[in-house]
Amino acid sequence: MRVCLVVFGSYKCFGYSPGGDWGGRKLKKRGEKVTLTDQQETKRAESQQQKTSQLQQQGQKDAWKMRTWSEPLHDGVTLEESCCSGPDDNSLRLQSAFLGDGAVNAADDDDDDDGGKKSQQGESCDEDEEGHLVYHVGLLMKGRYEVVLPLGAGAFGKVVECIDRDKDQRVAVKIVRNIECFREAAKSEISVLEEINTLDDDHRFACVRMLNRFDHEGHTCIVFELLGLSTFDFLRLNDFLPFGVEQIRHMAFQLFRAVCFLHRNQLTHTDLKPENILFVCSDYDLEFNHETKCEERKLRSLDVKVVDFGTATFDHEHHESLVSTRHYRAPEVILDLGWNQSCDVWSLGCVLMAFYLGHTLFQTHDSKEHLAMMERVLGPTPLHLLKQTRKQHYVHHERLNWDDQSSSDDYVRKHCQPLKQLMQRRSEEEGQLFDLLGCMLEYDVCTRITLEEALWHPFFSPMRLKEQRS
């Protein structure tokens, strides 16, 4: 069974090369572009609809699990009210697209609007009252990009799969809402993506590529390479079965190199999470697992890319006080101590734990409860951080202001254990993984490991050795 058709081929990212060269080796292509017949086009569209339906059913079936991944905006403020002030809206999910920003399947959102004006192709190009483009399959944008499938929709706008008629290849197009704050946010994202393209012109690092940008009826449109499912969507599709340690190692090495590349160029992603990490191709095979006694989906390739640079921030730019999605938010952000690139390191530590456990490490929607969970997993919050915080209502007698006799504490104790107790096997490789995680999940940014240092951790020795031999 195949989830997606390989259009661009699969790419392998080579790792850190000795001697301090973070460039590594140039990516090598392992596939060729596929030309589809009309019959194949129809079959692929049907497959996409079946996949979307399956994901929706799975999401309903596992609705209770979704709480561990989703959260409302802080203090009850909606994303539209905050007008792009932060990336906290996870209540919407992207099914299969190039961005991890919260979204839902758009297949049911594009009914014909009788009042919509028609383009030269006879398709609607009006917009709804919220500024979303109203479109139909077959719409031709910029005389070049033909819409063939809806991929997702969310607060930012809509994502569609298109055929690039000039290059005869499939791409993903993000169509931003025609509202000023979203247009400004899109300009910022485009600026970051252009910088990434310039700095990584030979595609050595696992960051999504912007292929083009244009304006359509007042909507900013960003063209991306077409990728597969997000790591979150694949986990959900696979009944939240955790990834194995070897799989985590392969994905983490690519992610660390990509984000280290950003950091070396004075850029912080600020919203790293499984929804923002996409497989280059999410084709899989069904295999019977004798331990669980059920079938599970085995990925054919573990190549991944980091996406969604909508809230990425350069070191010289203003730093918003609140960044990152709740479950991946570093303690210095919660305590309003100011943040730097190390908040990405914390987020990646939480991402690796989600890969290992099959669910988020900190399953909460409340900041004080979040801090209590951190203490349960990692030990007490350092006193000097509690003294420095602007959030003094979190502190009582130089300790976290937390009632350990409350029902909330019962919830924390039920869902959290000390970090090393979460190890499922006492193997050497898992010991190395948890040692690395302990270095990443340090409270104090001054003692937290950098990604440049992390890439030399013994956990990645097999990846470095493999790179040297290639």
N, C-alpha and C positions, 0 to 999 in steps of 0.2 A: 504494500500500500504506500502511495506517495502523497506527501502533503503539498509539495510544490514542484514545479518543473524547473530544472536548472537552466537558466537562460544565460547568465553571465559566466557560468562555470564556477568552480570552487577555488578558493585561494588559500594558500598556506602561508601563515605568518612566521617568519624565522625569528628566533629569539635574540637575546643579548649576545653580542660577540665580544670575546675577551679583549682587554686593552682599553676599555672604556668607550667603545664605539656603540652608541645606542641606536645607530642607524640600522644595524643588522644587515640582512641581505634583501635584495629586491624580490618582491612577491613573484611567484611563478604560477602561471595559469594552468589549471588542470582540466579545463572543459572548453568547449566551443559553443558559440551562439547557436540556438536551435531555431530553425525556421518551421513554423507551424502551418499545417494545412487547415482548411475550413473545418474539416471533421475533427482534427485535433483541438482546434480552438473551442468548438462546441463541447467536446469532452472535458477540456480543461475548465471551462466555465462551470459545467455541472459538478465537477470535482470540487471547485472552490465553494459552490453553494452548499454541498454536502459537508465540507469541512466546517464552514461557518455555522451550520445547523448543529453539528456535533459539538462544537465549542460552546454554543449557547446552552445546549442541553447539559453539557458537563458543568457549566457554570451554575446552573440552577440546582443540579444534583449536589454540588459541593458548595452551596451557598454559605454554609457555616464555616468553611475553610477560608472563604474570601475575606473574612474579618481580619485574618492575619496579614493580609496584603494591602487592604484598602483603608482609607481614613478620610473623614471630612476635613474641610479646611479648619485651621486653628480658630479658636474662640467663636465658632459658628459662622464665620464670615465665608460667603460664597466666593468662588473664583472670579465670577463676573464683578462682584462688589470690590474685590481686591484689585481687579483690573491688571492682571499679569504681575502682581507683586511677589508671587512665589509659586513653586511647583507642587503644591500640596494636594491638588485635586486628583485623587487616585480612584474616585468612585466610578469613573468611566474607564473602559478597557479597550486597548487596541488589539484586534484579533490577529491580523497578519499584515504588518506594514513595516515601514522603515523607522518609525518613531515610537518611543515608549511613553510619551506623554499620554495621560489618561484618555482613553477613547473607547467607543463602543462600535460594534458593527453597524455600518451605515446602510446595509442592504435594504432596511425597511424605512429609511428616512428620506428616500428620494422619489416619493410618489409624484406623479405628474401634477404640476401646479397650473391649473387652467388659466390663472391670471398672469403667468410668467411670460415674458417676452421671448421671442424665438431668435436663435442665432441664424446665420446663413445656412447652417447645416440642418435647420429645422428643429434644433434642440433648445430647451430652456436655458437661459443664462441669467435668470433673475436671481434675487437673493431673498431669504426669509427675513422675518422681523428681527432675528438675532444676528443678522449679518453674514450668515452662512450662504455660500453659493448653492443655488438650486440647479442641479445638473442631471443629465441622463447619460446612460451608456451610449456612446457614439458621438458625444460632444467633442468637437475639435477645437483645441485651444492653441492660440498663436499660430494657426495653420499647420501645426506640427504634432501636437500631443493629443491622441485620440483616447478618450476614456473607455476602458473595457471592463473594469471591475471596481466596485467600491471596496476599499480596504479598511477604513476606519473613520471615526469622527469623534471630536472632543471639543474641549473649551477653545482650543486654538483655531479650529476649523475642521476641514475634512481632508482625508487622504485617499487618493484613488490610484489604481494601477492604470497606466497608459501605454500605448504603443507610440514610440518615437518614430514617426514616419521617415524622418531624415536619416536615421541610423538603423532602422528596422530592428529595434530592440525594445524590451519592456523596461519601464521605469516606474518609480513611485513619485507622485506629485502631491505635495502638501499645499492645499488651497486655504490660505489664511482668511479668517473672518474680516469683512470690510468694516472694521471698527478701529479707530485711531490707535488705541493702546496696543492692540494686537498687531497692527501694521508696524508700529515702532519696535515691538518685540521681535518681529520678523526681520527688520533691518539689522538689529543687533545680532540675531542668529546668523544671518547671511554674512555679516562682517567676520564672525568667528569661523564660519565654514570656508570663506575665501582665504582666511589666514592659514587654516589647516591645509587646504589644497596647495597653497604656495610653499609652505614649509615642508610638506610631504608630497612633493610632486612625483615621486616614483613609488608611491603607495606602499610604504614599508610598514606603516602602523595601522592598527585595526580600528580606524575611525571611519564612519560612514562618509561617502563622497557626495558632495553637491556637484551635480552635472550641469545645471543651468538654473536661471531664475528669470521670471518674466511677470508681467502684470496682465490680468484678465478681468475686464469689467470692474476695475477697482480693487480686485483681490490680488495680493501678493502671492505668487506661486513659486515654490522651490522644488526643483527636480532632483531626485536622489536616485542612486543605484537601487535596484529592487533586491531586497533581502528576504529572509525567511521569517519564521516565528520568533518572537522574543523568548528568552529563557523562561520567563514566567509562564507564557502561554503554553510552552512545551511541557513544563512541569504540570500544569493544570490538565493538559491533554493526556498526560501519562499518570493520572490519578495522584499527583504530588509525590511520586516515588523519587527519593533523593538521587542525585548524581553520585557516581562512585568517585573515590579519591583520585584515581588516574584521570577521569574526565575533568574533575575540578582543577587538577594541576595543569592540564592542557589549556583549558579556558582561561584560568587565572594568569598564566604566563603571557598570553596575548593581551589580556586586559591591563595587566600591570605595565607592559611595555607601551601600550597606547596612552594610558593616563600619565605615565612618566614622561612621555613625549609632550603631552600638554603642559605638564608642570615645568619642564625644561624651557618651555616657551611662555612662561609666566601666565598660564591659563589654568583656572580651576573649573572643573565640570559642574560641581555643586549638586547634581541630582543623579548620582549613580545608584541604580537599583536593577533588579532582574528585568523589569519592563523596558529598560533602556539599554539592554544588551541583547542583540539579535543574532541569530545564527545566519551565516552567509547563505546556507541552504539547509532547511530543516527536513529533508528527506529522511525517512526512517524505515526500518524493517521490524515486523512483529516477531518477538522471540519469547519462548516459554522460559520463565524464571522458576527453577526448581526449588528455590528457597521460599518464595512467596506463593508458589503453585498457581501462578497466573501469567497471562501474556503481558509483556511490556514492550514499549516502543524503544528500539535501539537506533540512535542516530548514526547516520553514515559518515557524517563529518562534524567535528567539534569546533570548526572555525567560527569565530564570533566577531562582532563589531560593536563599538560603542556608538550610540545615537543620541539624539535630542540635546542639542547645544543651545537651547532656547534660554537657559539661565546661566550659561557659562560666563565666567567673569575673569577679566584680566587683572593682574596684580595691581595695576595703577588705577583701576576703575573703582567707583563707589561700591562698597560691600554692603548689600542688604543685611539687616540683622538676622532675618529668618531665611534659611536656605535648607534644601534637602527635604525629601519626603520623610515623614515621621519615623518610620521604622529603621531608617538608615541615617538618621540625624545624629551628629556627633555631640558629646556632652558640652563642649564649649559653645555650641550654637544654642542649646537649650538654656544654658546658664548665662547667655548673652555676654560672653567674655571676648567676643571678636573671633574671627576664624581666618584661616589661611588654607593653603593647599592640603594640609594634613586632614581636613574634613573629608576629602575624597578617600584618604587611606582608611579612615574609620568606616565610611560607607562601603568600601570594597570588602572590608572585614565582615561586615554584616551580610553582604551579598554572598560571600563564600560560605558563611554559616547557613544561609537560606538554601544554597545548593546542597550542602551536606545533610541538613535536617529535612528538607522538603517543605519547610515553612519558615517564617521569619523568626529571628532570635528574640526580638522584643515585640510581643503581641499586645500593643497598647495604643490608646488614643489620647492619653493624658500625660502631660510633661512630667509631673511629679511622680506618677506611677512609672513612667519610663526611667527616671533616675533610680527609683527603687529597684527596678528590674536590673539595671546596670550593676547596682551594688550586690544584688543576689548572685549575679553571674561573675562579676569581676572584683568584688570586694568594695570596701568603703570608698567614697569619693574623697580625694585628697583635701585636707583641711585648707590649704592655701587657695584652692579653687573656690571653695565655699565662701571664703573670706572676700574673694575678689568679685564674686558674682553681683550683678545688678538686681538679680531676682532674689532678694533677701527673704521673701516669703517662702522660699524653698528651704530655708535654713532655720534651725532652732538649737540653741546651745551648741553651736559649732558642729552640728550634725545635720543630716538631711531631715527636714521636718516631715516625718513619716510615722504614722500610727501602726506599729507592728501587731496590734491586736484587732485590726479592722478586717472587714471582708475583702477589701482591696489587697491587703497583705496576704490573705489566704490565696487570692488569685495569683499574686506574684509568686508565691512559694509553689503553687501547683504548676505553673507554666515555666518556671526558670530554675535552673540548677547551676552550680559552679561550673565554669567553663570546661575544666578537664573531665568532669563527670559526664559531659555530653558525648565524650568519645565512645563510639559503639564497638570498636575493636582496639586492642592494644598493640597494633602493629607499628613498625618503625615509621612507615610513611604517614600514618595518622598522627603519630606523635610529633613528627615534623610539621604537619599541617597545623596542629593545635599550638605548637610553639610559635609558628608564624602568626597565627590569629591572635595569640596573646600579645605579640609585639604590635600588631595593628590596632588592637582594642585597648590601647593605653589611654587613660583619662587625660593625661597631660600631653599637650602637643609637643612639648620640649623633649619628651622621652619616647614619643610614638615613632615607630620606624618610618623612614621615607620609602617610596616605591623604588628608588634607585638602590637603596640598601636591600629591600625585600627581594629584588631579583637575584641577589647573590645568596639568599637563604638556602640551606641544604635541601629544602623541599623542592627547589627547582633544579637541583643538580642533574637529574635525568634529562631535563629540557635543554640545559646548557651543553651537556655532553652530546645530545642528539644534534644540536645546532653545529657543534664543532665538526662532527662527522659528515655533515651534509655539504 
